[in-house]
């Protein structure tokens, strides 16, 4: 969404909040829109509770009608997400046919090329750590965005995939040290 449209929406935000809440009441929803703000990706409409898919659809319908546009203009609507922490074991520390160490760019290429990571969005850059000084294997720590119930993470935990002649396994992990996040959000 371009800046001009976002600013137009923010200018009359009081009216839009009232109209969205009327639309939500008409479908007998318990969710109410609290406020509208501009984000770097467009507008964000915050609600008092977690919206279900029909609530999201109603809000999207209102925004589409207000903007006089089709669904292609509105890139996506989504529910609140949480970070999930995973580790991948069984990946060699040195890149094949090279003496260079595995980098986060290499890991991102591996994840994009593998079908089990199709719907996964990384929350931060992957971190590669050598298992031990004498080992030639690594542990790759990845943080992903997921729904609060962990539905995406559950589909890939304990899954195996090939990386060359090696078999890597995805495991659940605790929050990694060095992750910048408010301690109040760790609940």
Rosetta constraint file for C-alpha pairs under 8 A:
AtomPair CA 1 CA 5 HARMONIC 6.75 0.50
AtomPair CA 1 CA 6 HARMONIC 6.79 0.50
AtomPair CA 1 CA 41 HARMONIC 7.01 0.50
AtomPair CA 1 CA 42 HARMONIC 5.32 0.50
AtomPair CA 1 CA 43 HARMONIC 8.00 0.50
AtomPair CA 1 CA 73 HARMONIC 6.67 0.50
AtomPair CA 1 CA 74 HARMONIC 7.07 0.50
AtomPair CA 1 CA 75 HARMONIC 7.91 0.50
AtomPair CA 2 CA 6 HARMONIC 6.42 0.50
AtomPair CA 2 CA 42 HARMONIC 7.11 0.50
AtomPair CA 3 CA 7 HARMONIC 6.03 0.50
AtomPair CA 3 CA 42 HARMONIC 7.38 0.50
AtomPair CA 4 CA 8 HARMONIC 6.18 0.50
AtomPair CA 5 CA 9 HARMONIC 6.27 0.50
AtomPair CA 5 CA 67 HARMONIC 7.74 0.50
AtomPair CA 6 CA 10 HARMONIC 6.25 0.50
AtomPair CA 6 CA 38 HARMONIC 6.60 0.50
AtomPair CA 6 CA 42 HARMONIC 6.03 0.50
AtomPair CA 6 CA 43 HARMONIC 5.95 0.50
AtomPair CA 7 CA 11 HARMONIC 6.00 0.50
AtomPair CA 7 CA 38 HARMONIC 7.64 0.50
AtomPair CA 8 CA 12 HARMONIC 6.94 0.50
AtomPair CA 9 CA 13 HARMONIC 6.07 0.50
AtomPair CA 9 CA 16 HARMONIC 7.68 0.50
AtomPair CA 9 CA 43 HARMONIC 7.95 0.50
AtomPair CA 10 CA 36 HARMONIC 6.65 0.50
AtomPair CA 10 CA 37 HARMONIC 6.67 0.50
AtomPair CA 10 CA 38 HARMONIC 7.26 0.50
AtomPair CA 12 CA 16 HARMONIC 6.40 0.50
AtomPair CA 13 CA 17 HARMONIC 6.03 0.50
AtomPair CA 13 CA 35 HARMONIC 7.49 0.50
AtomPair CA 13 CA 36 HARMONIC 6.21 0.50
AtomPair CA 14 CA 18 HARMONIC 6.40 0.50
AtomPair CA 15 CA 19 HARMONIC 6.18 0.50
AtomPair CA 16 CA 20 HARMONIC 5.95 0.50
AtomPair CA 17 CA 21 HARMONIC 6.10 0.50
AtomPair CA 17 CA 33 HARMONIC 5.99 0.50
AtomPair CA 17 CA 34 HARMONIC 6.98 0.50
AtomPair CA 17 CA 35 HARMONIC 6.58 0.50
AtomPair CA 17 CA 36 HARMONIC 7.45 0.50
AtomPair CA 18 CA 22 HARMONIC 6.21 0.50
AtomPair CA 19 CA 23 HARMONIC 6.24 0.50
AtomPair CA 20 CA 24 HARMONIC 6.17 0.50
AtomPair CA 20 CA 32 HARMONIC 7.93 0.50
AtomPair CA 20 CA 33 HARMONIC 6.72 0.50
AtomPair CA 20 CA 59 HARMONIC 6.35 0.50
AtomPair CA 20 CA 62 HARMONIC 6.72 0.50
AtomPair CA 21 CA 25 HARMONIC 6.08 0.50
AtomPair CA 21 CA 32 HARMONIC 5.51 0.50
AtomPair CA 21 CA 33 HARMONIC 5.96 0.50
AtomPair CA 22 CA 26 HARMONIC 6.21 0.50
AtomPair CA 23 CA 27 HARMONIC 6.84 0.50
AtomPair CA 23 CA 58 HARMONIC 6.88 0.50
AtomPair CA 23 CA 59 HARMONIC 7.78 0.50
AtomPair CA 23 CA 62 HARMONIC 7.77 0.50
AtomPair CA 24 CA 28 HARMONIC 6.48 0.50
AtomPair CA 24 CA 29 HARMONIC 5.40 0.50
AtomPair CA 24 CA 30 HARMONIC 7.83 0.50
AtomPair CA 24 CA 31 HARMONIC 6.99 0.50
AtomPair CA 24 CA 32 HARMONIC 6.99 0.50
AtomPair CA 24 CA 55 HARMONIC 6.68 0.50
AtomPair CA 24 CA 58 HARMONIC 6.78 0.50
AtomPair CA 24 CA 59 HARMONIC 7.69 0.50
AtomPair CA 25 CA 29 HARMONIC 5.52 0.50
AtomPair CA 25 CA 30 HARMONIC 7.53 0.50
AtomPair CA 29 CA 55 HARMONIC 7.03 0.50
AtomPair CA 30 CA 49 HARMONIC 7.91 0.50
AtomPair CA 31 CA 47 HARMONIC 6.52 0.50
AtomPair CA 31 CA 48 HARMONIC 6.17 0.50
AtomPair CA 31 CA 49 HARMONIC 5.60 0.50
AtomPair CA 31 CA 50 HARMONIC 7.34 0.50
AtomPair CA 31 CA 51 HARMONIC 6.32 0.50
AtomPair CA 31 CA 55 HARMONIC 7.46 0.50
AtomPair CA 32 CA 47 HARMONIC 5.49 0.50
AtomPair CA 32 CA 48 HARMONIC 5.70 0.50
AtomPair CA 32 CA 49 HARMONIC 7.38 0.50
AtomPair CA 33 CA 45 HARMONIC 6.74 0.50
AtomPair CA 33 CA 46 HARMONIC 5.86 0.50
AtomPair CA 33 CA 47 HARMONIC 4.25 0.50
AtomPair CA 33 CA 48 HARMONIC 6.41 0.50
AtomPair CA 34 CA 45 HARMONIC 7.48 0.50
AtomPair CA 34 CA 46 HARMONIC 5.63 0.50
AtomPair CA 34 CA 47 HARMONIC 5.15 0.50
AtomPair CA 34 CA 48 HARMONIC 6.22 0.50
AtomPair CA 35 CA 45 HARMONIC 5.97 0.50
AtomPair CA 35 CA 46 HARMONIC 5.58 0.50
AtomPair CA 35 CA 47 HARMONIC 7.33 0.50
AtomPair CA 36 CA 43 HARMONIC 6.83 0.50
AtomPair CA 36 CA 44 HARMONIC 5.68 0.50
AtomPair CA 36 CA 45 HARMONIC 4.61 0.50
AtomPair CA 36 CA 46 HARMONIC 6.42 0.50
AtomPair CA 37 CA 43 HARMONIC 5.75 0.50
AtomPair CA 37 CA 44 HARMONIC 5.33 0.50
AtomPair CA 37 CA 45 HARMONIC 6.68 0.50
AtomPair CA 38 CA 42 HARMONIC 5.78 0.50
AtomPair CA 38 CA 43 HARMONIC 4.52 0.50
AtomPair CA 38 CA 44 HARMONIC 6.08 0.50
AtomPair CA 39 CA 43 HARMONIC 5.63 0.50
AtomPair CA 39 CA 44 HARMONIC 6.43 0.50
AtomPair CA 47 CA 51 HARMONIC 7.41 0.50
AtomPair CA 50 CA 79 HARMONIC 6.91 0.50
AtomPair CA 50 CA 80 HARMONIC 7.27 0.50
AtomPair CA 51 CA 55 HARMONIC 5.52 0.50
AtomPair CA 51 CA 56 HARMONIC 6.27 0.50
AtomPair CA 51 CA 79 HARMONIC 6.77 0.50
AtomPair CA 52 CA 56 HARMONIC 6.36 0.50
AtomPair CA 52 CA 79 HARMONIC 7.96 0.50
AtomPair CA 53 CA 57 HARMONIC 6.09 0.50
AtomPair CA 54 CA 58 HARMONIC 6.21 0.50
AtomPair CA 55 CA 59 HARMONIC 6.28 0.50
AtomPair CA 56 CA 60 HARMONIC 6.03 0.50
AtomPair CA 56 CA 77 HARMONIC 6.81 0.50
AtomPair CA 56 CA 78 HARMONIC 7.60 0.50
AtomPair CA 57 CA 61 HARMONIC 6.01 0.50
AtomPair CA 58 CA 62 HARMONIC 6.28 0.50
AtomPair CA 59 CA 63 HARMONIC 6.28 0.50
AtomPair CA 60 CA 64 HARMONIC 6.01 0.50
AtomPair CA 60 CA 74 HARMONIC 7.85 0.50
AtomPair CA 60 CA 77 HARMONIC 7.29 0.50
AtomPair CA 61 CA 65 HARMONIC 6.15 0.50
AtomPair CA 62 CA 66 HARMONIC 6.06 0.50
AtomPair CA 63 CA 67 HARMONIC 6.05 0.50
AtomPair CA 64 CA 68 HARMONIC 5.92 0.50
AtomPair CA 64 CA 69 HARMONIC 5.42 0.50
AtomPair CA 64 CA 70 HARMONIC 6.28 0.50
AtomPair CA 64 CA 71 HARMONIC 6.86 0.50
AtomPair CA 64 CA 74 HARMONIC 7.35 0.50
AtomPair CA 65 CA 69 HARMONIC 6.72 0.50
AtomPair CA 69 CA 73 HARMONIC 6.42 0.50
AtomPair CA 70 CA 74 HARMONIC 7.58 0.50
AtomPair CA 71 CA 75 HARMONIC 7.55 0.50
AtomPair CA 79 CA 147 HARMONIC 7.25 0.50
AtomPair CA 80 CA 147 HARMONIC 6.72 0.50
AtomPair CA 80 CA 148 HARMONIC 7.27 0.50
AtomPair CA 81 CA 145 HARMONIC 6.10 0.50
AtomPair CA 81 CA 146 HARMONIC 5.31 0.50
AtomPair CA 81 CA 147 HARMONIC 4.66 0.50
AtomPair CA 81 CA 148 HARMONIC 5.69 0.50
AtomPair CA 82 CA 145 HARMONIC 5.73 0.50
AtomPair CA 82 CA 146 HARMONIC 5.47 0.50
AtomPair CA 82 CA 147 HARMONIC 5.98 0.50
AtomPair CA 82 CA 148 HARMONIC 5.44 0.50
AtomPair CA 83 CA 123 HARMONIC 6.86 0.50
AtomPair CA 83 CA 143 HARMONIC 6.23 0.50
AtomPair CA 83 CA 144 HARMONIC 5.51 0.50
AtomPair CA 83 CA 145 HARMONIC 4.86 0.50
AtomPair CA 83 CA 146 HARMONIC 6.16 0.50
AtomPair CA 84 CA 143 HARMONIC 5.59 0.50
AtomPair CA 84 CA 144 HARMONIC 5.31 0.50
AtomPair CA 84 CA 145 HARMONIC 6.42 0.50
AtomPair CA 84 CA 146 HARMONIC 6.63 0.50
AtomPair CA 84 CA 150 HARMONIC 7.34 0.50
AtomPair CA 84 CA 153 HARMONIC 6.96 0.50
AtomPair CA 85 CA 141 HARMONIC 7.38 0.50
AtomPair CA 85 CA 142 HARMONIC 6.11 0.50
AtomPair CA 85 CA 143 HARMONIC 4.65 0.50
AtomPair CA 85 CA 144 HARMONIC 6.58 0.50
AtomPair CA 85 CA 172 HARMONIC 6.39 0.50
AtomPair CA 85 CA 173 HARMONIC 5.24 0.50
AtomPair CA 85 CA 174 HARMONIC 6.16 0.50
AtomPair CA 85 CA 175 HARMONIC 5.89 0.50
AtomPair CA 85 CA 176 HARMONIC 7.32 0.50
AtomPair CA 86 CA 141 HARMONIC 5.92 0.50
AtomPair CA 86 CA 142 HARMONIC 5.31 0.50
AtomPair CA 86 CA 143 HARMONIC 6.18 0.50
AtomPair CA 86 CA 144 HARMONIC 7.80 0.50
AtomPair CA 86 CA 157 HARMONIC 7.85 0.50
AtomPair CA 86 CA 170 HARMONIC 6.76 0.50
AtomPair CA 86 CA 171 HARMONIC 5.66 0.50
AtomPair CA 86 CA 172 HARMONIC 4.61 0.50
AtomPair CA 86 CA 173 HARMONIC 4.77 0.50
AtomPair CA 86 CA 174 HARMONIC 7.67 0.50
AtomPair CA 87 CA 139 HARMONIC 6.56 0.50
AtomPair CA 87 CA 140 HARMONIC 5.46 0.50
AtomPair CA 87 CA 141 HARMONIC 4.42 0.50
AtomPair CA 87 CA 142 HARMONIC 5.99 0.50
AtomPair CA 87 CA 170 HARMONIC 5.82 0.50
AtomPair CA 87 CA 171 HARMONIC 5.27 0.50
AtomPair CA 87 CA 172 HARMONIC 6.28 0.50
AtomPair CA 87 CA 173 HARMONIC 5.91 0.50
AtomPair CA 88 CA 139 HARMONIC 5.77 0.50
AtomPair CA 88 CA 140 HARMONIC 5.01 0.50
AtomPair CA 88 CA 141 HARMONIC 6.45 0.50
AtomPair CA 88 CA 142 HARMONIC 7.79 0.50
AtomPair CA 88 CA 168 HARMONIC 6.44 0.50
AtomPair CA 88 CA 169 HARMONIC 5.52 0.50
AtomPair CA 88 CA 170 HARMONIC 4.49 0.50
AtomPair CA 88 CA 171 HARMONIC 6.16 0.50
AtomPair CA 89 CA 138 HARMONIC 6.63 0.50
AtomPair CA 89 CA 139 HARMONIC 4.99 0.50
AtomPair CA 89 CA 140 HARMONIC 6.64 0.50
AtomPair CA 89 CA 168 HARMONIC 5.52 0.50
AtomPair CA 89 CA 169 HARMONIC 5.46 0.50
AtomPair CA 89 CA 170 HARMONIC 6.67 0.50
AtomPair CA 89 CA 171 HARMONIC 7.78 0.50
AtomPair CA 90 CA 137 HARMONIC 6.50 0.50
AtomPair CA 90 CA 138 HARMONIC 6.85 0.50
AtomPair CA 90 CA 139 HARMONIC 7.25 0.50
AtomPair CA 90 CA 166 HARMONIC 6.70 0.50
AtomPair CA 90 CA 167 HARMONIC 6.01 0.50
AtomPair CA 90 CA 168 HARMONIC 4.33 0.50
AtomPair CA 90 CA 169 HARMONIC 6.44 0.50
AtomPair CA 91 CA 137 HARMONIC 5.84 0.50
AtomPair CA 91 CA 138 HARMONIC 5.63 0.50
AtomPair CA 91 CA 139 HARMONIC 6.97 0.50
AtomPair CA 91 CA 140 HARMONIC 7.80 0.50
AtomPair CA 91 CA 163 HARMONIC 7.07 0.50
AtomPair CA 91 CA 166 HARMONIC 6.74 0.50
AtomPair CA 91 CA 167 HARMONIC 7.43 0.50
AtomPair CA 91 CA 168 HARMONIC 5.79 0.50
AtomPair CA 92 CA 102 HARMONIC 7.78 0.50
AtomPair CA 92 CA 136 HARMONIC 5.89 0.50
AtomPair CA 92 CA 137 HARMONIC 4.24 0.50
AtomPair CA 92 CA 138 HARMONIC 5.66 0.50
AtomPair CA 92 CA 166 HARMONIC 7.79 0.50
AtomPair CA 93 CA 101 HARMONIC 5.81 0.50
AtomPair CA 93 CA 102 HARMONIC 5.48 0.50
AtomPair CA 93 CA 130 HARMONIC 6.26 0.50
AtomPair CA 93 CA 136 HARMONIC 5.43 0.50
AtomPair CA 93 CA 137 HARMONIC 4.80 0.50
AtomPair CA 93 CA 138 HARMONIC 4.88 0.50
AtomPair CA 94 CA 98 HARMONIC 7.14 0.50
AtomPair CA 94 CA 99 HARMONIC 6.10 0.50
AtomPair CA 94 CA 100 HARMONIC 5.77 0.50
AtomPair CA 94 CA 101 HARMONIC 4.57 0.50
AtomPair CA 94 CA 102 HARMONIC 5.54 0.50
AtomPair CA 94 CA 136 HARMONIC 6.96 0.50
AtomPair CA 94 CA 137 HARMONIC 7.86 0.50
AtomPair CA 95 CA 99 HARMONIC 6.54 0.50
AtomPair CA 95 CA 100 HARMONIC 5.88 0.50
AtomPair CA 95 CA 101 HARMONIC 5.95 0.50
AtomPair CA 95 CA 102 HARMONIC 5.56 0.50
AtomPair CA 102 CA 106 HARMONIC 6.19 0.50
AtomPair CA 102 CA 107 HARMONIC 7.35 0.50
AtomPair CA 102 CA 128 HARMONIC 7.01 0.50
AtomPair CA 103 CA 107 HARMONIC 6.47 0.50
AtomPair CA 103 CA 127 HARMONIC 7.98 0.50
AtomPair CA 103 CA 128 HARMONIC 6.75 0.50
AtomPair CA 104 CA 108 HARMONIC 6.15 0.50
AtomPair CA 104 CA 125 HARMONIC 6.43 0.50
AtomPair CA 104 CA 126 HARMONIC 5.30 0.50
AtomPair CA 104 CA 127 HARMONIC 6.21 0.50
AtomPair CA 104 CA 128 HARMONIC 6.79 0.50
AtomPair CA 105 CA 109 HARMONIC 6.31 0.50
AtomPair CA 106 CA 110 HARMONIC 6.29 0.50
AtomPair CA 107 CA 111 HARMONIC 6.21 0.50
AtomPair CA 107 CA 126 HARMONIC 6.92 0.50
AtomPair CA 107 CA 140 HARMONIC 7.96 0.50
AtomPair CA 108 CA 112 HARMONIC 6.13 0.50
AtomPair CA 108 CA 126 HARMONIC 7.41 0.50
AtomPair CA 109 CA 113 HARMONIC 6.14 0.50
AtomPair CA 110 CA 114 HARMONIC 6.40 0.50
AtomPair CA 110 CA 163 HARMONIC 7.62 0.50
AtomPair CA 111 CA 117 HARMONIC 5.91 0.50
AtomPair CA 112 CA 117 HARMONIC 6.70 0.50
AtomPair CA 112 CA 118 HARMONIC 7.01 0.50
AtomPair CA 114 CA 118 HARMONIC 7.21 0.50
AtomPair CA 114 CA 161 HARMONIC 7.67 0.50
AtomPair CA 116 CA 156 HARMONIC 6.57 0.50
AtomPair CA 117 CA 156 HARMONIC 7.57 0.50
AtomPair CA 119 CA 152 HARMONIC 7.59 0.50
AtomPair CA 120 CA 144 HARMONIC 6.66 0.50
AtomPair CA 120 CA 145 HARMONIC 7.25 0.50
AtomPair CA 120 CA 146 HARMONIC 7.93 0.50
AtomPair CA 120 CA 152 HARMONIC 7.11 0.50
AtomPair CA 121 CA 144 HARMONIC 5.63 0.50
AtomPair CA 121 CA 145 HARMONIC 5.69 0.50
AtomPair CA 122 CA 126 HARMONIC 7.96 0.50
AtomPair CA 122 CA 142 HARMONIC 7.09 0.50
AtomPair CA 122 CA 143 HARMONIC 5.84 0.50
AtomPair CA 122 CA 144 HARMONIC 4.38 0.50
AtomPair CA 122 CA 145 HARMONIC 6.19 0.50
AtomPair CA 123 CA 143 HARMONIC 5.31 0.50
AtomPair CA 123 CA 144 HARMONIC 4.82 0.50
AtomPair CA 123 CA 145 HARMONIC 5.54 0.50
AtomPair CA 124 CA 142 HARMONIC 7.38 0.50
AtomPair CA 124 CA 143 HARMONIC 6.05 0.50
AtomPair CA 124 CA 144 HARMONIC 7.48 0.50
AtomPair CA 125 CA 142 HARMONIC 7.21 0.50
AtomPair CA 125 CA 143 HARMONIC 7.84 0.50
AtomPair CA 126 CA 140 HARMONIC 6.60 0.50
AtomPair CA 126 CA 141 HARMONIC 5.67 0.50
AtomPair CA 126 CA 142 HARMONIC 4.80 0.50
AtomPair CA 126 CA 143 HARMONIC 7.20 0.50
AtomPair CA 127 CA 140 HARMONIC 5.58 0.50
AtomPair CA 127 CA 141 HARMONIC 5.12 0.50
AtomPair CA 127 CA 142 HARMONIC 6.70 0.50
AtomPair CA 128 CA 138 HARMONIC 6.53 0.50
AtomPair CA 128 CA 139 HARMONIC 5.93 0.50
AtomPair CA 128 CA 140 HARMONIC 4.56 0.50
AtomPair CA 128 CA 141 HARMONIC 6.48 0.50
AtomPair CA 129 CA 138 HARMONIC 5.46 0.50
AtomPair CA 129 CA 139 HARMONIC 5.30 0.50
AtomPair CA 129 CA 140 HARMONIC 6.34 0.50
AtomPair CA 130 CA 135 HARMONIC 7.17 0.50
AtomPair CA 130 CA 136 HARMONIC 7.35 0.50
AtomPair CA 130 CA 137 HARMONIC 6.17 0.50
AtomPair CA 130 CA 138 HARMONIC 4.32 0.50
AtomPair CA 130 CA 139 HARMONIC 6.32 0.50
AtomPair CA 131 CA 135 HARMONIC 6.10 0.50
AtomPair CA 131 CA 136 HARMONIC 7.65 0.50
AtomPair CA 131 CA 137 HARMONIC 5.89 0.50
AtomPair CA 131 CA 138 HARMONIC 5.03 0.50
AtomPair CA 131 CA 139 HARMONIC 6.21 0.50
AtomPair CA 141 CA 176 HARMONIC 7.77 0.50
AtomPair CA 144 CA 153 HARMONIC 7.90 0.50
AtomPair CA 146 CA 150 HARMONIC 5.73 0.50
AtomPair CA 146 CA 151 HARMONIC 6.98 0.50
AtomPair CA 146 CA 152 HARMONIC 5.89 0.50
AtomPair CA 146 CA 153 HARMONIC 6.88 0.50
AtomPair CA 147 CA 151 HARMONIC 6.39 0.50
AtomPair CA 147 CA 152 HARMONIC 7.29 0.50
AtomPair CA 150 CA 154 HARMONIC 6.09 0.50
AtomPair CA 151 CA 155 HARMONIC 6.68 0.50
AtomPair CA 152 CA 156 HARMONIC 7.06 0.50
AtomPair CA 153 CA 157 HARMONIC 6.08 0.50
AtomPair CA 155 CA 159 HARMONIC 7.90 0.50
AtomPair CA 156 CA 170 HARMONIC 6.65 0.50
AtomPair CA 157 CA 170 HARMONIC 5.30 0.50
AtomPair CA 157 CA 171 HARMONIC 5.22 0.50
AtomPair CA 157 CA 172 HARMONIC 6.11 0.50
AtomPair CA 158 CA 169 HARMONIC 6.09 0.50
AtomPair CA 158 CA 170 HARMONIC 5.19 0.50
AtomPair CA 158 CA 171 HARMONIC 5.46 0.50
AtomPair CA 158 CA 172 HARMONIC 7.92 0.50
AtomPair CA 159 CA 169 HARMONIC 5.74 0.50
AtomPair CA 159 CA 170 HARMONIC 5.67 0.50
AtomPair CA 159 CA 171 HARMONIC 7.99 0.50
AtomPair CA 160 CA 167 HARMONIC 6.44 0.50
AtomPair CA 160 CA 168 HARMONIC 5.51 0.50
AtomPair CA 160 CA 169 HARMONIC 4.45 0.50
AtomPair CA 160 CA 170 HARMONIC 6.57 0.50
AtomPair CA 161 CA 167 HARMONIC 5.70 0.50
AtomPair CA 161 CA 168 HARMONIC 5.42 0.50
AtomPair CA 161 CA 169 HARMONIC 6.60 0.50
AtomPair CA 162 CA 166 HARMONIC 5.75 0.50
AtomPair CA 162 CA 167 HARMONIC 4.66 0.50
AtomPair CA 162 CA 168 HARMONIC 6.12 0.50
AtomPair CA 163 CA 167 HARMONIC 6.15 0.50
AtomPair CA 163 CA 168 HARMONIC 6.79 0.50
AtomPair CA 175 CA 179 HARMONIC 7.53 0.50
AtomPair CA 181 CA 185 HARMONIC 7.08 0.50
AtomPair CA 181 CA 186 HARMONIC 7.89 0.50
AtomPair CA 182 CA 186 HARMONIC 7.18 0.50
AtomPair CA 183 CA 187 HARMONIC 7.99 0.50
